[in-house]
């Protein structure tokens, strides 16, 4: 029977030895034993929140090409950041990224603070990100716990408490086995083991450097951990989205308010997102003036667009409205754009789906 508490030194030594040989080569990483650029660590950690390594790679390279330093990013307009971020999702991250870059550039002269508490005071940096930057960029002995490490620790100790309630216990256990030195390499090693060996399904325990310490491996119920609370049923919201088109083919885009979901991104105007279905005729009547409705010479419904956010599903009914005098139509925060130029605007994935649906239906 294994010990409930793995000895710290043998455990961390096995992890670090494994990392020296098997560390993943990632654009933001430095080789084991070397410290990376804090700017790269910060940028990658923000991008990796709720997003896979494979998805983040090209975005990380693009951002470094556009803004090689934090000063460059701070000097960039927010719209440029949002446009480059388009498709990565969770757009509050991009807004906070820009705010944080400005703070680092102006208040810290371009140098990221090493201290976890100072990092926590910066926009968009929470407990995990602060610990990760402090450990990886500055080799501070911080306890770093991401989703991969949660899974490893919960299996290591067979923690029966369901997530998210188990987070506190997992963090306490993780602290018990975190080494005082090489904390950055140690954290990245655990992330790699979680991503490649201690996977959610069919973990490759035979290749794990610390399988002898694992309580779940000893009992053979690795996939049971981490225990998760039953998922809540996501509600479905609905809306009518308007593709307003001039005779010359230009389409009206509108910038969303900076706060809230998809804040600061561009969109096709739509009715409020609500659970009740609103008929297209009612939506047009409520959204546009009587004069506008009289001038509309073609109204066409397109195929439904479906999208899922973290907390709800969304169904958008696209409606194409063509009007001869649409060039006189004005909407707050509105801007006319050619569909072939949509790539220049900060269109989120949802609105890209709407554009593809409308354009495909015409081809």
Beta strands, then each sheet from edge to edge (+ up, - down):
strand 1: 235-245
strand 2: 250-255
strand 3: 266-267
strand 4: 296-308
strand 5: 312-323
strand 6: 334-338
sheet 1: 1+ 5+ 4-
sheet 2: 3+ 2- 6+
end
